[in-house]
Amino acid sequence: MRRLRYGGGLILALGMLAGCTQPIPIGEKPDQPPVAVITLECPLCQGERTGVAPLTVTFDASESRDDRGIVLVHWKFGTEYEATGFRVERTFSEPGRYIIELTVYDRSGQSATARTEIAVLAPPPPEFRVEHVEDELVRVERILPNRTLHVGETVQITLRVTAKRDLEYVYWREILPYELSSPEDLEFMILRLAKDQSYEWVYTVRVEQSGSSKLQGEGRAAYQASSTELTLSTVLEVP
């Protein structure tokens, strides 16, 4: 009698189990979920995931895998941009930290997600400060170090003149504030400057005193019977 009761319980348990699961054919493995893997290419990165804006990065999901094949690859770049495909290129124009999310799907709808982070840094300030003035005949640029000047140091300043027409002459002079001094004669004249041709004049100044001052320049350019006057000011702060 106990054998019959044991056998009946076993049959009942097997019947309940069969009603809760899908039958698996003999020899076939269960469908496994996919695995998401992110790799990236960033030639301009300073570290593996850090670079200066604008920063272009290629994200690759090719190393993701599934036992029956991946059918969809979906990327999310924060809340503003999404893309699909195994390889996606993205340019980050603004500094900040960006979370990149990859989700891959297999044929049965199973999914897996991976995340990585990109740190985008602000570009360093330019080495030189460039200010300019221009009209229909000429463009004049003043170029000097883009940093704080200090009393006692000597600084090189460049004047670049670019002709927009075939000029007959260009005259220019620099007027130093009392905070600066120079041993040079700060004026020049160029004769016959061709269109799109540039001329550079480099001079040195010594910083004599602290304070706020204005480096002033003025000049004239002539083309045929017409001429124009230009002025260029640069504000200097010396602590």
Residue frames relative to the residue before (quaternion, step in Angstrom):
aa qw qx qy qz dx dy dz
M 1.0000 0.0000 0.0000 0.0000 0.00 0.00 0.00
R 0.6566 0.5091 -0.3264 0.4507 3.59 0.94 -0.77
R 0.6028 0.5499 -0.3670 0.4467 3.58 1.07 -0.62
L 0.6588 0.5050 -0.3231 0.4545 3.56 0.94 -0.85
R 0.6606 0.4966 -0.3231 0.4611 3.58 0.92 -0.83
Y 0.6379 0.5175 -0.3299 0.4652 3.60 1.00 -0.79
G 0.6730 0.4923 -0.3061 0.4592 3.54 0.91 -0.89
G 0.6457 0.5181 -0.3370 0.4485 3.59 0.98 -0.72
G 0.6440 0.5176 -0.3208 0.4631 3.59 1.05 -0.79
L 0.6421 0.5191 -0.3260 0.4603 3.56 0.99 -0.76
I 0.6484 0.5091 -0.3184 0.4680 3.57 0.96 -0.83
L 0.6524 0.5151 -0.3148 0.4583 3.58 0.99 -0.86
A 0.6555 0.5101 -0.3110 0.4620 3.61 0.95 -0.86
L 0.6553 0.4996 -0.3143 0.4713 3.59 0.93 -0.82
G 0.6448 0.5213 -0.3263 0.4540 3.55 1.04 -0.77
M 0.6506 0.5057 -0.3159 0.4703 3.56 1.01 -0.78
L 0.6480 0.5186 -0.3159 0.4598 3.59 0.99 -0.82
A 0.6551 0.5132 -0.3112 0.4590 3.55 0.97 -0.84
G 0.6672 0.5062 -0.3134 0.4476 3.59 1.04 -0.59
C 0.7034 0.4698 -0.2636 0.4637 3.65 1.19 -0.38
T 0.7776 0.2940 -0.1588 0.5326 3.62 1.12 -0.33
Q 0.5093 -0.6060 0.5121 0.3333 3.51 -1.33 0.39
P 0.4785 -0.6599 0.4813 0.3224 3.60 -0.92 0.76
I 0.2392 -0.7612 0.5905 0.1216 3.60 -0.98 0.86
P 0.4273 -0.7019 0.4971 0.2785 3.59 -0.61 1.05
I 0.5582 -0.6137 0.4450 0.3372 3.52 -1.07 0.78
G 0.7979 0.2763 -0.2268 0.4854 3.59 -0.90 1.00
E 0.6641 0.4785 -0.3142 0.4810 3.67 1.20 -0.24
K 0.3730 -0.7412 0.5170 0.2102 3.58 -0.82 1.05
P 0.5731 -0.5747 0.4452 0.3782 3.61 -1.14 0.55
D 0.5390 -0.6159 0.4705 0.3299 3.58 -1.15 0.68
Q 0.2489 -0.7932 0.5440 0.1136 3.57 -0.62 1.17
P 0.5130 -0.6265 0.4746 0.3451 3.63 -1.07 0.61
P 0.5550 -0.6195 0.4309 0.3501 3.61 -1.14 0.50
V 0.3083 -0.7018 0.6048 0.2159 3.53 -1.38 0.14
A 0.2379 -0.7864 0.5591 0.1111 3.62 -0.74 1.09
V 0.0084 0.7937 -0.6062 0.0502 3.57 -0.85 1.03
I 0.1727 -0.7826 0.5931 0.0769 3.59 -0.87 0.99
T 0.0276 0.7323 -0.6804 -0.0124 3.54 -1.04 0.87
L 0.1457 -0.8101 0.5633 0.0720 3.57 -1.15 0.45
E 0.2412 -0.7229 0.6300 0.1497 3.52 -1.35 0.50
C 0.1229 0.7917 -0.5817 0.1405 3.57 -0.67 1.13
P 0.1949 -0.8344 0.5044 0.1064 3.62 0.21 1.24
L 0.7391 0.4110 -0.2271 0.4830 3.59 1.10 -0.66
C 0.4353 0.6925 -0.4712 0.3299 3.58 1.20 0.15
Q 0.4117 -0.6953 0.5350 0.2464 3.56 -1.05 0.80
G 0.7379 0.1399 -0.1090 0.6512 3.56 1.22 -0.60
E 0.7632 -0.3534 0.2389 0.4854 3.56 -1.20 -0.24
R 0.8224 0.0976 -0.0122 0.5604 3.58 0.99 -0.82
T 0.6190 0.5114 -0.3483 0.4838 3.59 1.10 0.67
G 0.1922 0.7783 -0.5800 0.1445 3.57 -0.92 0.91
V 0.5639 -0.6094 0.4621 0.3116 3.53 -1.39 0.19
A 0.4820 -0.6646 0.4976 0.2800 3.57 -1.02 0.86
P 0.5575 -0.2360 -0.7955 0.0259 1.51 -2.00 1.57
L 0.1652 -0.8120 0.5592 0.0266 3.57 -0.83 1.07
T 0.1552 -0.7907 0.5893 0.0591 3.57 -0.73 1.13
V 0.0288 -0.8009 0.5956 -0.0551 3.55 -0.78 1.13
T 0.2188 -0.7416 0.6177 0.1434 3.57 -1.08 0.77
F 0.1794 -0.7855 0.5887 0.0653 3.55 -0.73 1.14
D 0.1174 -0.8176 0.5636 -0.0096 3.56 -0.85 1.04
A 0.1589 -0.7918 0.5863 0.0645 3.55 -0.90 1.01
S 0.3272 0.8011 -0.4612 0.1961 3.60 1.26 0.21
E 0.6742 0.4903 -0.3037 0.4613 3.62 1.10 -0.52
S 0.4464 0.6442 -0.4783 0.3962 3.60 1.26 0.09
R 0.0877 -0.8260 0.5569 0.0013 3.59 -1.06 0.65
D 0.0041 0.7593 -0.6507 -0.0074 3.51 -1.37 0.42
D 0.5594 -0.6441 0.4014 0.3334 3.58 -1.01 0.77
R 0.7865 0.2655 -0.1639 0.5329 3.61 1.14 -0.44
G 0.6899 -0.5124 0.2664 0.4365 3.55 1.23 0.36
I 0.3468 -0.7189 0.5709 0.1924 3.55 -1.07 0.88
V 0.1959 -0.8192 0.5339 0.0745 3.57 -0.81 1.03
L 0.7997 0.1269 -0.0757 0.5819 3.62 1.16 -0.35
V 0.0894 -0.7681 0.6336 0.0231 3.55 -1.03 0.95
H 0.0169 -0.8198 0.5701 -0.0516 3.59 -0.60 1.14
W 0.1497 -0.7898 0.5932 0.0448 3.55 -0.92 1.05
K 0.0760 -0.7586 0.6439 0.0648 3.55 -1.20 0.67
F 0.1252 -0.7743 0.6189 0.0416 3.54 -0.86 1.06
G 0.7799 -0.1891 0.0869 0.5903 3.56 0.17 1.27
T 0.6956 -0.4495 0.3456 0.4411 3.57 -1.04 -0.80
E 0.6629 0.5664 -0.2848 0.3983 3.58 1.25 -0.15
Y 0.8154 0.1702 -0.0578 0.5502 3.60 1.09 -0.47
E 0.0156 -0.7749 0.6318 -0.0112 3.55 -1.05 0.90
A 0.0174 -0.7935 0.6082 -0.0112 3.56 -1.22 0.54
T 0.2313 -0.7425 0.6055 0.1689 3.55 -1.32 0.30
G 0.5542 0.5942 -0.4582 0.3603 3.56 -1.26 0.45
F 0.5949 -0.6032 0.4023 0.3470 3.52 -1.17 0.62
R 0.7834 0.1737 -0.1066 0.5871 3.64 1.06 -0.69
V 0.0118 0.7965 -0.6004 0.0699 3.54 -0.78 1.11
E 0.2043 -0.7680 0.5964 0.1128 3.58 -0.95 0.92
R 0.0059 -0.7984 0.6006 -0.0421 3.54 -0.95 0.92
T 0.1963 -0.7677 0.6009 0.1051 3.57 -1.01 0.90
F 0.2032 -0.7716 0.5964 0.0872 3.56 -0.80 1.09
S 0.1978 -0.8342 0.5095 0.0740 3.56 -0.35 1.28
E 0.7562 0.3491 -0.1873 0.5208 3.58 1.11 -0.63
P 0.5368 -0.6133 0.4608 0.3513 3.62 -1.07 0.65
G 0.4032 0.6968 -0.5325 0.2617 3.56 -1.16 0.61
R 0.4607 -0.6263 0.5387 0.3244 3.54 -1.37 -0.10
Y 0.1208 -0.8168 0.5641 0.0055 3.56 -0.71 1.13
I 0.2499 -0.7435 0.6047 0.1380 3.56 -0.96 0.97
I 0.1209 -0.7798 0.6129 0.0401 3.58 -0.79 1.08
E 0.1037 -0.8073 0.5809 0.0087 3.55 -0.79 1.09
L 0.1295 -0.7778 0.6140 0.0358 3.55 -0.91 1.03
T 0.0047 -0.7724 0.6351 -0.0025 3.58 -0.96 0.94
V 0.0978 -0.7866 0.6090 0.0299 3.57 -0.87 1.02
Y 0.1914 -0.7817 0.5896 0.0686 3.56 -1.14 0.81
D 0.2806 -0.7428 0.5779 0.1887 3.56 -1.10 0.70
R 0.7632 -0.4138 0.2520 0.4276 3.59 -1.31 0.04
S 0.7195 0.4278 -0.2577 0.4826 3.58 1.08 -0.59
G 0.6198 -0.5879 0.3291 0.4023 3.59 1.27 0.23
Q 0.4633 0.6536 -0.4684 0.3724 3.58 1.21 0.12
S 0.1355 -0.8115 0.5672 0.0367 3.58 -1.06 0.72
A 0.0904 -0.7493 0.6510 0.0808 3.50 -1.39 0.29
T 0.1925 -0.7968 0.5690 0.0651 3.56 -1.08 0.79
A 0.0419 -0.7609 0.6470 0.0258 3.54 -1.16 0.76
R 0.1543 -0.7896 0.5893 0.0742 3.58 -1.15 0.60
T 0.0049 -0.7579 0.6517 0.0296 3.50 -1.29 0.53
E 0.3131 -0.7524 0.5555 0.1650 3.56 -1.27 0.29
I 0.1621 -0.7605 0.6233 0.0825 3.56 -1.11 0.84
A 0.1836 -0.7650 0.6088 0.1021 3.58 -0.91 0.95
V 0.1004 -0.7979 0.5943 0.0134 3.58 -0.60 1.19
L 0.2290 -0.8052 0.5403 0.0852 3.56 -0.63 1.19
A 0.5394 -0.5865 0.4886 0.3553 3.55 -1.24 0.46
P 0.5035 -0.6480 0.4618 0.3367 3.61 -0.97 0.74
P 0.5423 -0.6147 0.4488 0.3559 3.60 -1.07 0.62
P 0.5924 -0.5640 0.4134 0.4002 3.60 -1.10 0.47
P 0.5824 -0.5918 0.4123 0.3751 3.61 -1.07 0.61
E 0.5762 -0.6159 0.4194 0.3358 3.55 -1.14 0.66
F 0.7947 0.2254 -0.1022 0.5542 3.55 1.08 -0.77
R 0.3561 -0.6880 0.5977 0.2065 3.49 -1.26 0.64
V 0.0584 -0.8074 0.5870 -0.0105 3.57 -0.75 1.06
E 0.0219 0.7685 -0.6387 0.0322 3.54 -0.83 1.04
H 0.0698 -0.8315 0.5511 -0.0115 3.57 -1.00 0.74
V 0.1128 -0.7214 0.6734 0.1157 3.46 -1.44 0.23
E 0.0441 0.8107 -0.5819 0.0480 3.59 -1.04 0.70
D 0.0914 -0.7457 0.6534 0.0931 3.50 -1.37 0.31
E 0.7743 -0.3609 0.2293 0.4665 3.60 -1.18 -0.32
L 0.7094 0.4624 -0.2615 0.4632 3.61 1.22 -0.33
V 0.8381 0.0297 0.0810 0.5387 3.58 0.84 -0.94
R 0.1991 -0.7278 0.6397 0.1465 3.53 -1.34 0.44
V 0.0985 -0.7861 0.6098 0.0229 3.58 -0.85 1.04
E 0.0752 -0.7982 0.5976 0.0073 3.57 -0.83 1.06
R 0.1708 -0.7432 0.6369 0.1131 3.54 -1.08 0.79
I 0.0887 -0.8109 0.5781 -0.0208 3.57 -0.71 1.16
L 0.1457 0.7763 -0.5990 0.1317 3.56 -0.79 1.07
P 0.6882 -0.4887 0.3112 0.4367 3.63 -1.17 0.35
N 0.3374 -0.7419 0.5487 0.1860 3.56 -0.97 0.90
R 0.5349 0.5743 -0.4288 0.4474 3.54 0.49 1.26
T 0.6413 -0.5004 0.4057 0.4169 3.53 -1.32 0.06
L 0.2932 -0.7433 0.5757 0.1736 3.56 -0.92 0.93
H 0.2120 -0.7906 0.5671 0.0916 3.54 -1.14 0.69
V 0.5962 -0.5766 0.4263 0.3611 3.53 -1.14 0.70
G 0.7846 0.3266 -0.2630 0.4566 3.55 -0.99 0.96
E 0.6441 0.5249 -0.3459 0.4359 3.61 1.13 -0.31
T 0.3536 -0.7014 0.5806 0.2143 3.54 -1.33 0.46
V 0.1216 -0.8139 0.5681 -0.0042 3.55 -0.82 1.07
Q 0.3132 -0.7186 0.5886 0.1978 3.55 -1.12 0.76
I 0.0851 -0.7712 0.6303 0.0258 3.55 -1.01 0.91
T 0.1856 -0.7913 0.5777 0.0757 3.55 -0.96 0.94
L 0.1560 -0.7361 0.6513 0.0979 3.53 -1.10 0.85
R 0.0601 -0.7911 0.6086 0.0146 3.58 -0.74 1.06
V 0.1111 -0.7882 0.6051 0.0197 3.55 -0.78 1.11
T 0.0430 -0.7947 0.6053 -0.0136 3.58 -0.80 1.06
A 0.3337 -0.7691 0.5181 0.1694 3.56 -0.72 1.12
K 0.2630 -0.7506 0.5856 0.1563 3.57 -1.05 0.81
R 0.7359 0.1993 -0.1426 0.6312 3.56 1.37 -0.25
D 0.5917 -0.5140 0.4476 0.4305 3.58 -1.28 0.02
L 0.1494 -0.8508 0.5010 0.0532 3.56 0.05 1.33
E 0.4501 -0.6644 0.5296 0.2747 3.52 -1.17 0.66
Y 0.7755 -0.1861 0.1013 0.5948 3.57 1.06 -0.71
V 0.1429 -0.7269 0.6589 0.1309 3.52 -1.40 0.29
Y 0.0767 -0.7731 0.6289 0.0311 3.54 -0.91 0.97
W 0.0621 0.7985 -0.5957 0.0603 3.57 -1.01 0.83
R 0.0134 0.7746 -0.6320 -0.0214 3.56 -1.21 0.59
E 0.3190 -0.7292 0.5814 0.1688 3.52 -1.19 0.77
I 0.1794 -0.7711 0.6065 0.0737 3.57 -1.00 0.92
L 0.2319 -0.8177 0.5158 0.1073 3.58 -0.34 1.27
P 0.4311 -0.6453 0.5527 0.3037 3.59 -1.14 0.59
Y 0.6745 -0.5138 0.3288 0.4160 3.59 -1.21 0.28
E 0.5893 0.5870 -0.3748 0.4095 3.62 1.19 -0.39
L 0.7461 0.3372 -0.1947 0.5402 3.61 1.23 -0.38
S 0.0571 -0.7729 0.6295 0.0561 3.53 -1.24 0.51
S 0.0492 -0.7928 0.6068 0.0287 3.57 -1.21 0.47
P 0.4195 -0.7039 0.5081 0.2653 3.59 -1.03 0.74
E 0.6224 0.5844 -0.3265 0.4056 3.59 1.25 -0.25
D 0.4841 -0.5953 0.5481 0.3329 3.51 -1.37 0.32
L 0.1998 -0.8520 0.4777 0.0767 3.57 -0.23 1.27
E 0.6010 0.4856 -0.4372 0.4602 3.54 0.56 1.21
F 0.0121 -0.7967 0.6040 -0.0172 3.56 -1.13 0.63
M 0.1639 -0.7484 0.6309 0.1226 3.52 -1.37 0.33
I 0.1647 -0.7647 0.6194 0.0672 3.55 -1.00 0.94
L 0.1742 -0.7748 0.6004 0.0941 3.58 -0.90 0.94
R 0.8632 0.0766 -0.0740 0.4934 3.55 -1.09 0.86
L 0.1887 0.7591 -0.5908 0.1979 3.53 0.33 1.27
A 0.3452 -0.7791 0.4896 0.1847 3.60 -0.50 1.21
K 0.6604 -0.5108 0.3810 0.3972 3.56 -1.25 0.49
D 0.8349 0.1439 -0.1785 0.5003 3.56 -1.01 1.03
Q 0.5321 0.5985 -0.4254 0.4216 3.61 1.23 0.12
S 0.2096 -0.7846 0.5744 0.1030 3.58 -1.07 0.78
Y 0.1404 -0.7512 0.6400 0.0801 3.52 -1.25 0.60
E 0.1349 -0.7965 0.5862 0.0611 3.59 -0.92 0.93
W 0.0926 -0.7709 0.6300 0.0124 3.52 -1.01 0.95
V 0.1071 -0.8059 0.5822 0.0119 3.58 -0.66 1.15
Y 0.0542 0.7848 -0.6159 0.0432 3.55 -0.91 0.92
T 0.3681 -0.7306 0.5363 0.2076 3.57 -1.26 0.38
V 0.0951 -0.7654 0.6336 0.0614 3.54 -1.21 0.65
R 0.2830 -0.7200 0.6039 0.1921 3.54 -1.26 0.45
V 0.3678 -0.7166 0.5502 0.2203 3.56 -0.94 0.92
E 0.1840 -0.8390 0.5089 0.0570 3.57 -0.44 1.25
Q 0.8192 0.0678 0.0159 0.5693 3.59 0.95 -0.82
S 0.4847 -0.6310 0.5153 0.3183 3.54 -1.29 0.34
G 0.4615 0.6691 -0.5085 0.2839 3.53 -1.31 0.32
S 0.5332 -0.5933 0.4951 0.3443 3.52 -1.38 -0.05
S 0.0800 0.8076 -0.5756 0.1002 3.57 -0.77 1.01
K 0.3286 -0.7337 0.5640 0.1889 3.54 -1.32 0.16
L 0.2449 -0.7399 0.6138 0.1257 3.54 -0.82 1.10
Q 0.1191 -0.8315 0.5426 0.0036 3.55 -0.51 1.24
G 0.0272 -0.7775 0.6280 0.0217 3.54 -1.11 0.75
E 0.0016 -0.7942 0.6076 -0.0083 3.55 -1.12 0.65
G 0.0984 0.8142 -0.5642 0.0950 3.55 -1.06 0.68
R 0.3093 -0.7271 0.5895 0.1678 3.50 -1.41 -0.09
A 0.0978 -0.7638 0.6347 0.0645 3.56 -1.16 0.68
A 0.1606 -0.8018 0.5725 0.0604 3.58 -1.03 0.83
Y 0.0087 -0.7675 0.6402 -0.0322 3.53 -1.08 0.93
Q 0.8128 -0.1110 0.0062 0.5718 3.55 -0.50 1.26
A 0.8164 -0.2280 0.1527 0.5080 3.62 -0.68 -0.97
S 0.6730 0.4919 -0.3013 0.4629 3.62 1.21 -0.09
S 0.0419 -0.7790 0.6248 0.0328 3.55 -1.25 0.50
T 0.1780 -0.7779 0.5950 0.0954 3.55 -1.19 0.51
E 0.2998 -0.7294 0.5865 0.1845 3.55 -1.24 0.52
L 0.0911 -0.7932 0.6017 0.0220 3.56 -1.10 0.80
T 0.0878 -0.7582 0.6411 0.0801 3.55 -1.26 0.53
L 0.0691 -0.7894 0.6099 0.0134 3.58 -1.11 0.72
S 0.0838 -0.8071 0.5844 0.0070 3.57 -0.75 1.10
T 0.0748 -0.7678 0.6353 0.0361 3.56 -1.12 0.78
V 0.2832 -0.7621 0.5617 0.1532 3.56 -0.70 1.10
L 0.1226 -0.7949 0.5937 0.0257 3.56 -0.88 1.04
E 0.1201 -0.7684 0.6260 0.0572 3.55 -1.01 0.90
V 0.0282 -0.7986 0.6004 -0.0298 3.57 -0.60 1.16
P 0.3325 -0.7738 0.4964 0.2105 3.64 -0.46 1.11
